[in-house]
């Protein structure tokens, strides 16, 4: 069974640009969550999507947005990049409903560097 | 409010030593779930264990064991006879029944096992 796939794995952008990250969940998983990981803040919840709807959102500015497609694949976008957006962006999928084992399954992340 | 504290930032042990990683959590909810994840250098968080708030049984899986104590709001993780492959960052996380699928992560403990 294929795991969570994130693309691209690494990318470099400059301030003011925008970036789109992609995530393909495990087959059958309908919930996709995004987390930002930085050395200073640890893992911070960005948002969660289920059935193409955002169900929950963390405390991030509106520059951070996402969406989910009918095949459960998800994208997140960051506009007007700032230096502080440099981070590892992790996508996680999970089963929702019965049987819901509750754990998140993570991809390897997209490492964004903003110069 | 939900919070997870991992007071140990970095730990170094010599191979074959036992090591315990501490995790203290805060929640006002009566139904919640606790998790441990391992993050090797590749970046992907690997699920290790999940515990429900109403199940205080300790668990052992090979060299890994977990001690869940609601009285002290702790969910500690012990590795017996550590190996170099255990070197990674370990995260404790909390999910509450009232916060949907949002996970709250501790800041992680970086474990180095010295051969």
Interface residues (C-beta under 8 A of the other chain):
Chain A: X3 X31 X33 X35 X42 X43 X45 X48 X50 X55 X56 X58 X88 X90 X92 X94 X96 X101 X102 X103 X104 X105 X106 X107 X108 X109 X111
Chain B: X33 X35 X37 X42 X43 X44 X45 X46 X47 X50 X91 X95 X99 X100 X101 X102 X103 X104 X105 X106 X107 X108
